[in-house]
Amino acid sequence: MTAQVAALACDAEHRFSKRVQDSIVLLAGRGVQGDAHAGVLVQHLARIRKNPQAANLRQVHLIHSELLDELADKGFAIAPGQLGENVLTRGVDLLGLSTGTRLRLGEDALVEITGLRNPCRQLNDLAPGLMEATLDRAADGSLIRKCGVMAVVVSGGEVRTGDPVSLESVPLTHEPLQPV
């Protein structure tokens, strides 16, 4: 199966869920055109309060659609965009990527993975117990965060539902993803 964009979402307001779109435009160094989280500096409201001059490492939020399948198996009916993602992928092991991995989305857009999205309690507003369902434990007891990855836009372009997703480059040394 070819890795692809399963769905796209964007919202100009700071809401938890985003509206599904047929296409989005990624802007180099900024994020998703028209999205509340686009910007060179941090746009996440809680993070602005901590350091408004911090670089925006969360310009684009990607989630693997396999997570929605897993949640459905646990009784959660989650639709694209509801978890706040901009790009829903299929066929990409997002959580297994290294920090610094670059993904090509469609023909032109290129994003660089900066880290994991840390699930927040707002997930439980969608459905009680949803936050816990997006977390797991590794054999060594460490926490596994499954709610996707964050990225910055290296080169912009339009991305459409159904576009291919491909690995453009992978760092020589694997650096495990950490929350950003």
Backbone as CSV, one residue per row, in Angstrom:
resi,resn,N_x,N_y,N_z,CA_x,CA_y,CA_z,C_x,C_y,C_z
1,MET,0.838,-1.183,0.000,0.000,0.000,0.000,0.886,1.252,0.000
2,THR,0.528,2.212,-0.793,1.259,3.466,-0.851,0.798,4.372,0.279
3,ALA,1.747,4.999,0.970,1.398,5.944,2.022,0.729,7.150,1.389
4,GLN,-0.305,7.656,2.065,-1.049,8.767,1.493,-1.683,9.648,2.553
5,VAL,-2.148,10.797,2.093,-2.909,11.720,2.924,-4.351,11.211,2.935
6,ALA,-4.848,10.844,4.116,-6.199,10.313,4.246,-7.234,11.415,4.428
7,ALA,-6.844,12.513,5.086,-7.756,13.640,5.306,-6.921,14.851,5.708
8,LEU,-7.521,16.026,5.549,-6.865,17.296,5.895,-7.845,18.144,6.680
9,ALA,-7.307,18.975,7.586,-8.181,19.819,8.396,-7.460,21.118,8.761
10,CYS,-8.251,22.145,8.981,-7.719,23.474,9.276,-8.809,24.244,10.002
11,ASP,-8.420,25.157,10.880,-9.394,26.018,11.554,-8.703,27.317,11.960
12,ALA,-9.294,28.424,11.620,-8.738,29.742,11.947,-8.909,30.088,13.420
13,GLU,-9.787,29.389,14.111,-10.037,29.628,15.539,-9.252,28.632,16.386
14,HIS,-8.957,29.024,17.608,-8.272,28.121,18.550,-9.312,27.205,19.191
15,ARG,-9.734,26.218,18.420,-10.632,25.177,18.916,-9.857,23.875,18.927
16,PHE,-10.345,22.923,19.698,-9.639,21.643,19.772,-9.717,20.904,18.448
17,SER,-10.923,20.758,17.912,-11.098,20.058,16.642,-10.973,21.042,15.484
18,LYS,-10.647,20.513,14.311,-10.483,21.332,13.109,-11.458,20.867,12.038
19,ARG,-11.769,21.754,11.113,-12.712,21.457,10.032,-12.008,20.739,8.885
20,VAL,-12.616,19.651,8.424,-12.055,18.873,7.323,-12.142,19.684,6.033
21,GLN,-11.061,19.640,5.248,-10.940,20.363,3.974,-10.512,19.364,2.893
22,ASP,-10.807,19.690,1.647,-10.324,18.865,0.535,-8.836,19.081,0.298
23,SER,-8.363,20.312,0.609,-6.950,20.632,0.444,-6.568,21.710,1.445
24,ILE,-5.267,21.792,1.716,-4.707,22.862,2.546,-3.454,23.367,1.848
25,VAL,-3.041,24.568,2.211,-1.806,25.119,1.678,-0.824,25.256,2.830
26,LEU,0.356,24.667,2.674,1.412,24.797,3.666,2.320,25.946,3.248
27,LEU,2.663,26.785,4.223,3.525,27.942,3.997,4.866,27.703,4.676
28,ALA,5.944,27.817,3.930,7.291,27.568,4.463,7.546,28.419,5.695
29,GLY,7.989,27.754,6.775,8.345,28.433,8.009,7.175,28.949,8.823
30,ARG,5.943,28.674,8.391,4.768,29.209,9.084,3.753,28.130,9.486
31,GLY,3.420,27.231,8.561,2.420,26.216,8.862,1.299,26.199,7.853
32,VAL,0.097,25.899,8.311,-1.065,25.755,7.448,-1.737,27.113,7.267
33,GLN,-1.833,27.548,6.019,-2.469,28.826,5.722,-3.879,28.853,6.301
34,GLY,-4.169,29.914,7.063,-5.501,30.064,7.633,-5.740,29.317,8.927
35,ASP,-4.748,28.592,9.425,-4.912,27.838,10.671,-4.446,28.678,11.855
36,ALA,-5.135,28.561,12.972,-4.809,29.335,14.170,-3.410,29.049,14.697
37,HIS,-2.846,27.893,14.356,-1.521,27.535,14.863,-0.381,27.895,13.913
38,ALA,-0.696,28.571,12.808,0.340,28.977,11.852,1.097,30.183,12.391
39,GLY,2.403,30.171,12.221,3.225,31.300,12.622,4.655,30.883,12.864
40,VAL,5.547,31.854,12.769,6.966,31.604,13.024,7.184,31.351,14.516
41,LEU,6.483,32.107,15.341,6.575,31.938,16.804,5.421,31.084,17.292
42,VAL,5.578,30.500,18.464,4.597,29.611,19.067,3.187,30.222,19.020
43,GLN,2.203,29.395,18.672,0.815,29.834,18.574,-0.108,29.071,19.516
44,HIS,0.381,28.036,20.138,-0.402,27.254,21.095,-0.623,28.131,22.321
45,LEU,-1.879,28.370,22.689,-2.201,29.359,23.719,-1.479,29.135,25.039
46,ALA,-1.435,27.894,25.511,-0.755,27.626,26.794,0.746,27.879,26.682
47,ARG,1.321,27.600,25.534,2.760,27.797,25.341,3.109,29.270,25.157
48,ILE,2.194,30.050,24.600,2.408,31.501,24.474,2.572,32.121,25.857
49,ARG,1.747,31.662,26.804,1.821,32.203,28.169,3.177,31.914,28.814
50,LYS,3.792,30.767,28.466,5.091,30.404,29.037,6.235,31.170,28.384
51,ASN,6.214,31.256,27.034,7.292,31.938,26.314,6.792,32.353,24.930
52,PRO,6.262,33.571,24.805,5.705,34.001,23.519,6.739,34.149,22.408
53,GLN,8.025,34.157,22.741,9.078,34.305,21.728,9.678,32.970,21.283
54,ALA,9.123,31.862,21.764,9.635,30.540,21.382,9.314,30.251,19.921
55,ALA,10.213,29.529,19.275,9.981,29.102,17.892,8.769,28.169,17.849
56,ASN,8.013,28.259,16.783,6.846,27.405,16.614,7.273,26.061,16.020
57,LEU,7.431,25.072,16.877,7.795,23.721,16.453,6.568,22.866,16.175
58,ARG,5.377,23.504,16.273,4.099,22.801,16.132,3.265,23.426,15.009
59,GLN,3.902,23.684,13.870,3.215,24.331,12.750,2.191,23.417,12.080
60,VAL,2.500,22.129,12.031,1.619,21.140,11.393,1.517,19.934,12.312
61,HIS,0.281,19.491,12.543,0.028,18.313,13.378,-0.390,17.170,12.460
62,LEU,0.348,16.057,12.523,0.049,14.869,11.718,-0.341,13.721,12.644
63,ILE,-1.381,13.016,12.266,-1.811,11.804,12.984,-1.975,10.691,11.955
64,HIS,-1.611,9.489,12.338,-1.799,8.306,11.501,-3.240,7.811,11.653
65,SER,-3.915,7.561,10.533,-5.319,7.140,10.584,-5.483,5.789,11.266
66,GLU,-4.405,5.042,11.343,-4.463,3.764,12.058,-4.822,3.977,13.534
67,LEU,-4.498,5.156,14.081,-4.903,5.453,15.457,-6.423,5.530,15.544
68,LEU,-7.073,6.151,14.557,-8.535,6.216,14.569,-9.128,4.813,14.502
69,ASP,-8.495,3.925,13.724,-8.941,2.524,13.659,-8.808,1.857,15.030
70,GLU,-7.671,2.079,15.678,-7.435,1.506,17.007,-8.452,2.028,18.015
71,LEU,-8.731,3.334,17.952,-9.709,3.924,18.872,-11.110,3.373,18.601
72,ALA,-11.437,3.148,17.330,-12.740,2.573,16.989,-12.881,1.180,17.594
73,ASP,-11.779,0.405,17.565,-11.798,-0.925,18.172,-12.032,-0.864,19.678
74,LYS,-11.705,0.285,20.283,-11.914,0.482,21.725,-13.251,1.156,22.013
75,GLY,-14.062,1.381,20.961,-15.391,1.937,21.160,-15.502,3.449,20.979
76,PHE,-14.450,4.101,20.491,-14.472,5.547,20.272,-14.704,5.834,18.794
77,ALA,-15.714,6.621,18.497,-16.010,7.005,17.109,-15.417,8.393,16.874
78,ILE,-14.185,8.420,16.395,-13.473,9.674,16.168,-13.333,9.890,14.668
79,ALA,-13.775,11.053,14.217,-13.718,11.392,12.793,-12.467,12.219,12.501
80,PRO,-12.045,12.266,11.243,-10.916,13.122,10.871,-11.137,14.568,11.339
81,GLY,-10.049,15.170,11.828,-10.085,16.548,12.312,-10.467,16.700,13.765
82,GLN,-11.132,15.719,14.341,-11.602,15.846,15.721,-10.479,15.888,16.744
83,LEU,-9.328,15.299,16.451,-8.212,15.308,17.401,-7.309,16.523,17.192
84,GLY,-7.722,17.432,16.315,-6.974,18.663,16.101,-5.865,18.561,15.079
85,GLU,-5.803,17.465,14.347,-4.730,17.285,13.370,-5.018,18.074,12.103
86,ASN,-3.930,18.455,11.435,-4.033,19.075,10.119,-3.960,18.030,9.014
87,VAL,-3.116,17.005,9.216,-2.895,15.983,8.198,-3.089,14.611,8.830
88,LEU,-4.020,13.859,8.266,-4.250,12.479,8.680,-3.627,11.602,7.600
89,THR,-2.667,10.771,7.993,-1.956,9.919,7.036,-2.446,8.484,7.133
90,ARG,-2.149,7.704,6.117,-2.377,6.259,6.161,-1.148,5.602,5.572
91,GLY,-0.629,4.587,6.294,0.499,3.828,5.778,1.857,4.390,6.149
92,VAL,1.912,5.286,7.126,3.185,5.866,7.586,3.295,5.625,9.086
93,ASP,4.390,5.037,9.529,4.625,4.833,10.962,5.172,6.133,11.547
94,LEU,4.294,7.105,11.733,4.719,8.420,12.216,5.455,8.333,13.545
95,LEU,4.950,7.504,14.455,5.538,7.430,15.800,6.915,6.779,15.799
96,GLY,7.248,6.044,14.751,8.548,5.394,14.656,9.607,6.248,13.972
97,LEU,9.226,7.425,13.507,10.179,8.295,12.815,11.146,8.939,13.797
98,SER,12.246,9.402,13.278,13.239,10.139,14.063,12.917,11.632,14.006
99,THR,13.261,12.332,15.064,13.244,13.787,15.009,14.125,14.205,13.831
100,GLY,13.653,15.150,13.045,14.414,15.612,11.889,14.082,14.909,10.585
101,THR,13.237,13.873,10.635,12.812,13.202,9.408,11.991,14.181,8.575
102,ARG,12.217,14.151,7.279,11.461,15.010,6.368,10.508,14.170,5.532
103,LEU,9.258,14.609,5.501,8.214,13.939,4.731,7.741,14.846,3.605
104,ARG,7.626,14.288,2.417,7.041,14.995,1.276,5.542,14.696,1.291
105,LEU,4.745,15.759,1.253,3.289,15.633,1.201,2.836,16.154,-0.157
106,GLY,2.370,15.259,-1.026,2.019,15.671,-2.373,3.278,15.964,-3.175
107,GLU,3.161,16.854,-4.158,4.289,17.161,-5.039,5.296,18.124,-4.440
108,ASP,4.812,19.160,-3.742,5.684,20.271,-3.375,5.980,20.427,-1.891
109,ALA,5.032,20.124,-1.045,5.183,20.426,0.388,6.164,19.460,1.062
110,LEU,7.002,20.019,1.916,7.980,19.246,2.665,7.926,19.685,4.115
111,VAL,7.722,18.734,5.029,7.685,19.045,6.457,8.787,18.277,7.169
112,GLU,9.260,18.847,8.278,10.280,18.191,9.102,9.690,17.904,10.472
113,ILE,9.771,16.654,10.888,9.206,16.222,12.161,10.025,16.805,13.310
114,THR,9.332,17.472,14.256,10.004,18.091,15.404,9.800,17.307,16.692
115,GLY,8.726,16.514,16.776,8.489,15.743,17.992,7.070,15.242,18.084
116,LEU,6.758,14.715,19.254,5.442,14.140,19.524,4.453,15.190,20.000
117,ARG,3.207,14.945,19.696,2.152,15.729,20.322,1.881,15.067,21.659
118,ASN,1.822,15.877,22.690,1.508,15.373,24.019,-0.011,15.430,24.181
119,PRO,-0.696,14.294,24.313,-2.150,14.331,24.451,-2.559,15.158,25.675
120,CYS,-3.641,15.904,25.534,-4.105,16.722,26.667,-5.491,16.277,27.107
121,ARG,-5.875,16.756,28.257,-7.152,16.364,28.856,-8.363,16.792,28.038
122,GLN,-8.189,17.732,27.099,-9.304,18.130,26.241,-9.832,16.954,25.424
123,LEU,-9.012,15.933,25.239,-9.485,14.732,24.542,-10.693,14.136,25.257
124,ASN,-10.689,14.204,26.588,-11.798,13.645,27.357,-13.088,14.437,27.180
125,ASP,-13.006,15.688,26.665,-14.212,16.445,26.356,-14.919,15.856,25.131
126,LEU,-14.149,15.234,24.235,-14.743,14.552,23.080,-15.436,13.268,23.514
127,ALA,-14.764,12.527,24.392,-15.304,11.262,24.893,-14.565,10.904,26.177
128,PRO,-15.289,10.612,27.253,-14.623,10.217,28.492,-13.690,9.036,28.267
129,GLY,-12.455,9.147,28.772,-11.469,8.081,28.659,-10.638,8.133,27.391
130,LEU,-10.905,9.107,26.507,-10.185,9.167,25.236,-8.699,9.460,25.433
131,MET,-8.364,10.327,26.375,-6.948,10.624,26.586,-6.178,9.354,26.960
132,GLU,-6.728,8.606,27.872,-6.067,7.377,28.302,-5.948,6.381,27.152
133,ALA,-6.921,6.400,26.237,-6.895,5.482,25.098,-5.805,5.850,24.094
134,THR,-5.291,7.076,24.165,-4.218,7.491,23.251,-2.841,7.334,23.885
135,LEU,-2.802,6.743,25.052,-1.545,6.487,25.762,-1.370,4.992,25.952
136,ASP,-0.128,4.574,26.059,0.165,3.165,26.289,1.455,3.082,27.096
137,ARG,1.854,1.888,27.458,3.113,1.671,28.175,3.971,0.680,27.405
138,ALA,5.246,1.008,27.283,6.204,0.092,26.675,6.556,-1.001,27.678
139,ALA,7.256,-2.018,27.231,7.651,-3.130,28.104,8.462,-2.646,29.299
140,ASP,9.250,-1.560,29.107,10.050,-1.031,30.214,9.265,-0.077,31.124
141,GLY,7.967,0.096,30.827,7.123,0.958,31.650,7.057,2.408,31.186
142,SER,7.853,2.765,30.195,7.833,4.149,29.711,6.529,4.449,28.971
143,LEU,6.149,5.709,28.990,4.905,6.160,28.394,5.030,6.247,26.875
144,ILE,4.029,5.739,26.179,3.950,5.848,24.719,2.807,6.794,24.398
145,ARG,3.133,7.898,23.737,2.131,8.877,23.318,1.787,8.582,21.860
146,LYS,0.503,8.319,21.589,0.108,7.879,20.255,-0.674,8.929,19.466
147,CYS,-0.736,10.160,19.958,-1.608,11.169,19.362,-0.930,11.986,18.268
148,GLY,0.015,11.397,17.581,0.596,12.031,16.415,1.889,12.764,16.668
149,VAL,2.338,13.426,15.600,3.606,14.146,15.628,3.390,15.576,15.161
150,MET,4.357,16.414,15.508,4.336,17.816,15.107,5.467,18.028,14.106
151,ALA,5.290,19.051,13.251,6.289,19.325,12.219,6.324,20.812,11.895
152,VAL,7.411,21.212,11.264,7.535,22.558,10.700,7.554,22.404,9.178
153,VAL,7.163,23.468,8.484,7.115,23.433,7.023,8.447,23.918,6.462
154,VAL,9.130,23.048,5.737,10.408,23.371,5.105,10.159,24.049,3.762
155,SER,9.291,23.467,2.954,8.883,24.101,1.702,7.381,23.904,1.543
156,GLY,6.742,24.966,1.103,5.291,24.983,1.055,4.716,24.403,-0.217
157,GLY,3.402,24.381,-0.244,2.670,23.907,-1.400,1.294,23.431,-0.998
158,GLU,0.474,23.180,-1.985,-0.868,22.669,-1.730,-0.806,21.161,-1.496
159,VAL,-1.583,20.709,-0.522,-1.692,19.279,-0.220,-3.169,18.919,-0.342
160,ARG,-3.444,17.817,-1.029,-4.818,17.378,-1.253,-5.035,15.991,-0.639
161,THR,-6.262,15.745,-0.238,-6.619,14.405,0.219,-6.309,13.413,-0.892
162,GLY,-5.654,12.315,-0.542,-5.264,11.289,-1.512,-3.851,11.455,-2.032
163,ASP,-3.221,12.616,-1.757,-1.837,12.817,-2.195,-0.917,11.786,-1.552
164,PRO,0.172,11.445,-2.238,1.146,10.515,-1.644,1.941,11.184,-0.519
165,VAL,2.394,10.362,0.407,3.304,10.781,1.482,4.551,9.934,1.318
166,SER,5.709,10.580,1.265,6.943,9.818,1.098,8.037,10.355,2.003
167,LEU,8.951,9.466,2.373,10.121,9.857,3.159,11.094,10.569,2.231
168,GLU,11.394,11.809,2.554,12.337,12.584,1.756,13.754,12.400,2.284
169,SER,13.901,12.469,3.605,15.212,12.232,4.210,15.042,11.798,5.657
170,VAL,15.996,10.996,6.100,16.010,10.476,7.464,17.382,10.779,8.047
171,PRO,17.448,11.322,9.271,18.760,11.590,9.877,19.613,10.325,9.962
172,LEU,20.930,10.500,9.886,21.850,9.358,9.958,21.740,8.626,11.287
173,THR,21.529,9.373,12.352,21.363,8.789,13.677,19.919,8.980,14.117
174,HIS,19.269,7.876,14.483,17.873,7.950,14.915,17.790,8.659,16.267
175,GLU,17.000,9.717,16.316,16.743,10.437,17.560,15.289,10.246,17.918
176,PRO,14.987,9.451,18.964,13.598,9.182,19.322,12.807,10.472,19.534
177,LEU,11.546,10.430,19.136,10.681,11.593,19.273,10.380,11.866,20.740
178,GLN,10.367,13.138,21.074,9.998,13.605,22.412,8.870,14.613,22.256
179,PRO,8.057,14.826,23.283,6.991,15.832,23.179,7.541,17.227,22.920
180,VAL,6.841,17.968,22.041,7.197,19.368,21.791,5.990,20.243,22.054
